[in-house]
Amino acid sequence: MDAWKLVAGVLVLLGVFQVLASLGAPSLAAGLTTAFTGFVLLLVGFLAIYRAEVDGS
């Protein structure tokens, strides 16, 4: 399904923006939390893209 690939692509973009936002965080704790959230979004997005490709949709 193309809609799932679009959603997965948005998740990847959000993850990239989260990781970039963590670079400007005011404290280490805030930066680590933001970076972790970004990496989780990246992981979920890439797994969704992989799943869509494996299913052949």
Beta strands, then each sheet from edge to edge (+ up, - down):
end
